[in-house]
Amino acid sequence: MKILYHHRTRGEDAQGIHIRALCTAFRELGHEVHMVAPLQRRAEASPAATPAGADADDRDARPTLKGVPIPFWFYELLSLAYNGPAFVLLLWAVLRHRPAFIYERYSLFSFAGRLVAWLTRRPLVLEVNAPLSLELQTHGDLVLRRLAQRIEDWLCRRATRTIVVTQAMADIFAARGVPRERLMVMPNGVDGARFNPQVDGHSVRQRYVPAQARVVGFVGWIRPWHGVDGLIHACAALAPAYPDLHLLIVGDGPALPGLRKLAADLDLVERIHFTGAVERDAIPAHIAALDIAVQPDVTDYASPIKLFEYLALGRAVVAPDKPNIREVVDHDRSALLFPARDWDALAERLSNLLADDAARIRLGRRAAALVEEGGYTWQANARHVIASVCPSDATARDTA
């Protein structure tokens, strides 16, 4: 089967991970994928070029044009104007490749995919990773707010299938009038061949921490709203009781300078290790080096890729008790949850695991099993997409 994949991203960080992983999964299932993208070379770059980095809830601070910051109103006009060339490129690609359906990663003001799908009578699968009109309006950056939401809601209503990454996001769109039968909840996934309990993190531990250390950590692109400062405060509270406790912060980001200062202010410089940017291929070993992997905070409707990577590697996971997190894990079975942004409660959860090695190991084993049982892999996601559009093809492949 031929699939036409359209996106309007730079293809870096979590967006690039998602795009490449799903396209690879389609191809592994025997399908042919053709990409239509404004920056195709960057979108299909080697995964090794992607830093330890952003997650599904990451947001660019300001739009740029060739590296130069631009006003948001100008970005919105460019986004609307992009529909012109995108329509031509997509129409040409459909006529040339004759795909079974168009798969589009939603971008603000982007409606060319829907027009081409209607004109060529092709199904359109719309993947929505964030309700961008709401997200940008919340942060006060969106100028054409009403137009943005109208286009967003129209796309979600008119797509053959609208994929959202959490039930929490589905509820947002349903409340805005999108029929629930059009919505399909499909969380992010993980590449089980690269992220699994057999990955060895010993060399990473040797590089950063003493031999007998117990390591708590975070892996990802670090922005202020990710709550890593709260994780540092929690570890500071535990430091006197656990002299072998070390915190490993893997990744780069705008919040990093402030976190380094915070570590110094709390007299934790010898107990906190900042790796800076790490190549994507090295991420599994860095997660495997952790005894406890922490998701300090997350946007309410996001499906953080790092959570699935933590789970797949069999780490004991501590995460905020939010509906989108509870969609994936159960408290005290596959993860420990704490009230969102309650850093004292986070410290308590960490202490529970640091004081009970058997419980920590048991939690990690259940986490790894959850990925397999729940089908949280990119290949499983690709199968779900095919089944939602062409159920007869999916059934034929499963019975072959």
C-alpha positions as CSV (number, residue, x, y, z in Angstrom):
1,M,0.0,0.0,0.0
2,K,1.2,3.5,-0.8
3,I,0.9,6.2,1.9
4,L,1.5,9.9,1.4
5,Y,2.9,11.6,4.5
6,H,2.6,15.3,4.8
7,H,4.0,17.5,7.5
8,R,5.1,21.1,8.0
9,T,7.7,20.8,10.7
10,R,11.5,21.1,10.8
11,G,11.6,17.4,11.5
12,E,13.8,17.8,14.6
13,D,13.5,16.9,18.3
14,A,10.3,15.0,19.3
15,Q,8.6,15.9,16.1
16,G,11.3,14.3,14.0
17,I,11.5,11.2,16.2
18,H,7.7,10.7,15.8
19,I,7.8,11.3,12.0
20,R,10.7,9.0,11.3
21,A,9.6,6.3,13.7
22,L,6.1,6.0,12.3
23,C,7.3,6.1,8.6
24,T,9.8,3.4,9.5
25,A,7.0,1.3,11.1
26,F,4.9,1.7,8.0
27,R,7.7,0.5,5.8
28,E,8.5,-2.4,8.1
29,L,4.9,-3.5,7.6
30,G,5.5,-3.6,3.9
31,H,4.0,-0.3,2.9
32,E,5.5,2.4,0.6
33,V,5.7,5.9,2.2
34,H,6.2,9.1,0.2
35,M,7.0,12.3,2.1
36,V,5.8,15.8,1.2
37,A,7.5,18.3,3.5
38,P,9.0,21.8,3.1
39,L,12.3,20.7,4.7
40,Q,12.4,17.1,3.7
41,R,16.1,16.6,4.0
42,R,16.1,17.7,7.6
43,A,13.0,15.7,8.4
44,E,14.6,12.5,7.2
45,A,18.0,13.1,8.8
46,S,19.7,10.4,10.7
47,P,18.2,9.9,14.2
48,A,21.8,10.3,15.5
49,A,21.5,14.0,14.6
50,T,18.6,14.5,17.1
51,P,19.8,15.6,20.5
52,A,18.4,14.3,23.7
53,G,15.5,16.3,23.4
54,A,12.1,17.6,23.2
55,D,9.1,15.7,24.0
56,A,5.6,15.6,22.8
57,D,4.7,18.6,24.8
58,D,7.6,20.7,23.7
59,R,6.8,24.1,22.2
60,D,9.1,26.5,20.4
61,A,9.5,29.7,22.4
62,R,9.2,32.0,19.3
63,P,8.8,31.4,15.6
64,T,11.9,32.0,13.4
65,L,12.5,32.5,9.7
66,K,16.0,31.2,8.7
67,G,17.1,31.5,12.3
68,V,15.8,35.1,12.7
69,P,12.9,35.6,15.2
70,I,9.8,37.0,13.7
71,P,6.5,38.3,15.1
72,F,3.8,35.8,15.6
73,W,1.3,37.6,13.4
74,F,3.9,37.3,10.5
75,Y,4.3,33.6,11.2
76,E,0.5,33.1,11.1
77,L,0.4,34.8,7.7
78,L,3.2,32.7,6.4
79,S,1.4,29.6,7.7
80,L,-1.7,30.6,5.8
81,A,0.3,31.3,2.7
82,Y,2.0,27.9,2.9
83,N,-1.3,26.3,1.9
84,G,-0.7,27.5,-1.7
85,P,2.5,25.7,-2.5
86,A,1.5,22.8,-0.2
87,F,-1.7,22.3,-2.3
88,V,0.3,22.1,-5.5
89,L,3.0,19.8,-4.0
90,L,0.4,17.5,-2.5
91,L,-1.8,17.3,-5.6
92,W,1.2,16.5,-7.7
93,A,2.3,13.8,-5.2
94,V,-1.1,12.2,-5.2
95,L,-1.4,12.2,-9.0
96,R,2.2,10.8,-9.3
97,H,2.1,8.1,-6.5
98,R,-1.6,7.2,-6.3
99,P,-1.5,6.7,-2.5
100,A,-4.3,4.8,-0.7
101,F,-4.6,7.6,1.8
102,I,-2.9,10.9,3.0
103,Y,-1.4,11.0,6.5
104,E,-0.9,14.5,7.7
105,R,0.7,15.7,10.9
106,Y,-1.4,18.7,11.9
107,S,0.1,22.2,11.9
108,L,-1.4,25.5,12.7
109,F,-3.5,27.0,9.8
110,S,-2.6,24.0,7.5
111,F,-5.6,22.9,5.4
112,A,-4.1,22.0,2.0
113,G,-4.1,18.3,2.9
114,R,-7.9,18.3,3.5
115,L,-8.5,20.1,0.2
116,V,-6.4,17.7,-1.8
117,A,-7.9,14.7,-0.1
118,W,-11.4,16.0,-1.0
119,L,-10.4,16.8,-4.6
120,T,-8.8,13.4,-5.2
121,R,-11.2,11.4,-3.1
122,R,-8.6,10.1,-0.8
123,P,-9.0,9.3,2.9
124,L,-7.2,11.8,5.1
125,V,-5.8,10.7,8.5
126,L,-5.0,13.7,10.6
127,E,-2.5,13.3,13.5
128,V,-3.0,16.0,16.2
129,N,-0.3,16.1,18.8
130,A,-1.5,19.2,20.5
131,P,-4.6,21.5,20.1
132,L,-2.4,24.3,18.9
133,S,-5.1,27.0,18.8
134,L,-5.7,26.4,22.5
135,E,-2.0,26.0,23.4
136,L,-0.8,29.1,21.7
137,Q,-3.8,31.1,22.9
138,T,-3.1,30.1,26.5
139,H,0.4,31.4,26.1
140,G,-0.8,34.7,24.6
141,D,1.0,34.3,21.3
142,L,-1.8,33.7,18.9
143,V,-3.2,36.7,17.0
144,L,-5.8,35.1,14.6
145,R,-7.3,33.1,17.4
146,R,-10.8,32.6,16.1
147,L,-9.6,31.7,12.6
148,A,-7.1,29.2,14.0
149,Q,-9.7,27.4,16.1
150,R,-12.2,27.3,13.3
151,I,-9.7,25.7,10.9
152,E,-8.5,23.3,13.6
153,D,-12.1,22.2,14.4
154,W,-13.1,22.0,10.8
155,L,-10.1,19.8,10.0
156,C,-10.8,17.4,12.9
157,R,-14.4,17.1,11.9
158,R,-13.7,16.6,8.2
159,A,-10.8,14.2,8.3
160,T,-11.6,10.6,7.7
161,R,-9.9,9.8,11.0
162,T,-8.4,12.3,13.5
163,I,-5.7,10.7,15.7
164,V,-5.1,12.3,19.1
165,V,-2.5,11.1,21.5
166,T,-4.5,11.1,24.7
167,Q,-8.1,10.7,25.8
168,A,-7.7,14.1,27.6
169,M,-7.1,15.7,24.1
170,A,-10.0,13.8,22.7
171,D,-12.2,15.3,25.4
172,I,-11.1,18.8,24.4
173,F,-12.1,18.3,20.8
174,A,-15.3,16.5,21.7
175,A,-16.3,19.5,23.9
176,R,-15.7,21.7,20.8
177,G,-18.1,19.7,18.7
178,V,-15.9,17.2,17.0
179,P,-17.8,13.9,16.8
180,R,-16.2,11.2,19.0
181,E,-16.5,8.6,16.2
182,R,-14.1,10.7,14.2
183,L,-11.5,10.6,17.0
184,M,-9.0,7.8,17.6
185,V,-6.8,7.9,20.7
186,M,-3.4,6.6,19.9
187,P,-0.6,7.3,22.4
188,N,3.0,7.8,21.3
189,G,5.2,4.7,21.3
190,V,8.7,3.4,21.4
191,D,11.1,1.4,19.2
192,G,11.4,-1.9,21.2
193,A,14.5,-2.9,19.3
194,R,16.4,0.1,20.7
195,F,14.6,0.6,24.0
196,N,14.3,-2.6,26.1
197,P,15.5,-3.9,29.4
198,Q,18.6,-5.6,27.9
199,V,20.2,-2.2,27.1
200,D,23.3,-1.8,29.3
201,G,23.8,1.6,31.0
202,H,27.0,0.6,32.9
203,S,29.4,2.7,30.8
204,V,27.2,5.8,31.4
205,R,27.2,5.2,35.1
206,Q,31.0,4.8,35.1
207,R,31.3,8.1,33.3
208,Y,29.2,10.2,35.7
209,V,28.6,8.7,39.1
210,P,30.5,6.7,41.8
211,A,30.2,2.9,41.6
212,Q,27.7,2.4,44.4
213,A,25.6,5.4,43.6
214,R,21.8,5.2,43.4
215,V,20.8,7.3,40.4
216,V,17.7,9.3,39.9
217,G,17.3,11.0,36.5
218,F,15.5,13.0,33.9
219,V,16.1,12.7,30.1
220,G,14.8,15.2,27.7
221,W,14.9,18.8,26.3
222,I,14.7,21.0,29.3
223,R,12.3,23.9,29.4
224,P,11.0,25.8,32.5
225,W,7.6,24.1,32.5
226,H,9.1,20.5,32.6
227,G,9.5,20.8,36.4
228,V,13.2,19.7,36.6
229,D,13.7,22.4,39.2
230,G,11.1,20.6,41.4
231,L,13.0,17.4,40.9
232,I,16.2,19.1,42.1
233,H,14.4,20.4,45.2
234,A,13.0,17.0,45.9
235,C,16.5,15.4,45.7
236,A,17.9,18.2,47.9
237,A,15.4,17.2,50.6
238,L,16.5,13.6,50.3
239,A,20.3,14.2,50.2
240,P,20.9,14.1,54.0
241,A,19.2,10.7,54.3
242,Y,20.7,9.1,51.2
243,P,24.4,10.0,50.9
244,D,24.7,7.7,47.8
245,L,21.9,9.6,45.9
246,H,23.0,11.2,42.7
247,L,20.9,13.0,40.1
248,L,21.6,12.7,36.4
249,I,20.1,15.3,34.1
250,V,20.5,14.3,30.5
251,G,19.8,16.9,27.7
252,D,20.0,20.5,26.9
253,G,17.6,23.4,26.8
254,P,16.8,27.0,27.9
255,A,16.2,26.0,31.5
256,L,19.7,24.5,32.0
257,P,21.6,27.6,33.2
258,G,19.0,28.2,35.9
259,L,19.2,24.6,37.0
260,R,23.0,24.7,37.3
261,K,22.6,27.8,39.5
262,L,20.0,26.1,41.5
263,A,22.3,23.1,42.1
264,A,25.0,25.4,43.3
265,D,22.6,27.3,45.6
266,L,21.5,24.1,47.2
267,D,25.1,22.8,47.6
268,L,24.4,19.9,45.3
269,V,27.1,20.4,42.7
270,E,28.8,17.1,43.6
271,R,25.5,15.2,43.6
272,I,24.0,16.5,40.3
273,H,25.5,15.7,36.9
274,F,24.4,17.6,33.8
275,T,25.4,15.8,30.5
276,G,24.3,18.5,28.1
277,A,23.1,17.4,24.6
278,V,23.4,13.7,23.9
279,E,23.0,12.1,20.5
280,R,19.8,10.2,20.0
281,D,21.5,6.8,19.6
282,A,23.0,7.2,23.1
283,I,19.7,7.9,24.8
284,P,18.8,4.3,25.6
285,A,22.1,3.7,27.5
286,H,21.6,6.9,29.5
287,I,18.1,5.9,30.5
288,A,19.4,2.4,31.4
289,A,21.9,4.1,33.7
290,L,19.1,5.3,35.9
291,D,17.7,3.5,38.9
292,I,14.7,5.8,39.0
293,A,13.4,7.8,35.9
294,V,11.3,10.8,36.6
295,Q,8.8,12.7,34.5
296,P,8.5,15.8,36.8
297,D,5.7,17.5,34.9
298,V,3.8,17.3,31.6
299,T,1.2,19.3,29.7
300,D,-2.3,18.1,30.6
301,Y,-3.1,16.6,27.1
302,A,0.4,15.5,26.0
303,S,1.7,11.9,25.4
304,P,5.4,12.3,26.4
305,I,7.7,10.0,24.4
306,K,10.2,9.9,27.3
307,L,7.6,8.1,29.5
308,F,7.4,5.2,27.0
309,E,11.1,5.1,26.7
310,Y,11.5,5.0,30.5
311,L,9.0,2.2,30.7
312,A,10.4,0.2,27.8
313,L,13.8,0.1,29.4
314,G,12.4,-1.3,32.6
315,R,13.1,1.7,34.8
316,A,11.2,2.5,38.0
317,V,9.1,5.5,36.9
318,V,7.8,8.4,39.0
319,A,5.4,10.7,37.3
320,P,2.7,13.4,38.0
321,D,-0.8,12.1,38.8
322,K,-2.6,13.6,35.8
323,P,-5.3,12.0,33.6
324,N,-3.1,11.7,30.5
325,I,-0.5,9.9,32.6
326,R,-3.1,7.6,34.2
327,E,-4.2,6.6,30.7
328,V,-0.9,4.7,30.4
329,V,0.2,3.7,33.9
330,D,-1.4,2.5,37.1
331,H,-0.1,3.9,40.4
332,D,1.9,1.5,42.4
333,R,1.8,-1.1,39.7
334,S,3.7,0.2,36.6
335,A,4.7,3.6,38.1
336,L,4.5,5.7,41.2
337,L,2.4,8.8,40.8
338,F,2.5,12.0,42.9
339,P,0.2,15.0,43.0
340,A,1.2,17.3,40.2
341,R,3.9,19.9,41.1
342,D,3.9,18.7,44.8
343,W,7.6,18.4,45.2
344,D,7.4,17.2,48.7
345,A,5.2,14.3,47.5
346,L,7.7,13.6,44.7
347,A,10.5,13.4,47.4
348,E,8.3,10.9,49.3
349,R,7.8,8.7,46.3
350,L,11.6,8.7,45.5
351,S,12.3,7.9,49.1
352,N,10.0,4.9,49.0
353,L,11.9,3.5,46.1
354,L,15.3,4.3,47.4
355,A,14.5,2.6,50.6
356,D,13.1,-0.6,49.0
357,D,15.3,-2.1,46.2
358,A,12.9,-5.0,45.7
359,A,10.0,-2.6,45.1
360,R,12.0,-0.6,42.7
361,I,13.0,-3.6,40.7
362,R,9.5,-5.0,40.7
363,L,8.1,-1.7,39.5
364,G,10.7,-1.6,36.6
365,R,9.8,-5.1,35.5
366,R,6.1,-4.3,35.4
367,A,6.9,-1.1,33.5
368,A,8.7,-3.1,30.7
369,A,5.9,-5.6,30.6
370,L,3.3,-2.8,30.2
371,V,4.9,-1.7,26.9
372,E,4.5,-5.1,25.4
373,E,1.0,-5.7,26.9
374,G,-0.3,-2.3,25.9
375,G,1.2,-2.3,22.4
376,Y,3.0,1.0,23.0
377,T,5.3,0.6,20.0
378,W,5.5,2.5,16.7
379,Q,4.8,-0.6,14.7
380,A,1.6,-1.2,16.7
381,N,0.6,2.4,16.0
382,A,1.2,1.9,12.3
383,R,-1.1,-1.1,12.3
384,H,-3.8,0.9,14.1
385,V,-3.6,3.6,11.4
386,I,-3.9,1.1,8.6
387,A,-6.8,-0.7,10.3
388,S,-8.7,2.6,10.8
389,V,-8.5,3.4,7.1
390,C,-8.3,0.1,5.3
391,P,-9.5,-2.6,7.7
392,S,-9.6,-5.3,5.0
393,D,-5.8,-4.7,4.3
394,A,-4.9,-4.9,8.0
395,T,-7.0,-8.1,8.4
396,A,-5.4,-9.7,5.4
397,R,-1.9,-9.0,6.7
398,D,-2.6,-10.3,10.2
399,T,-3.9,-13.6,8.8
400,A,-1.2,-14.0,6.2
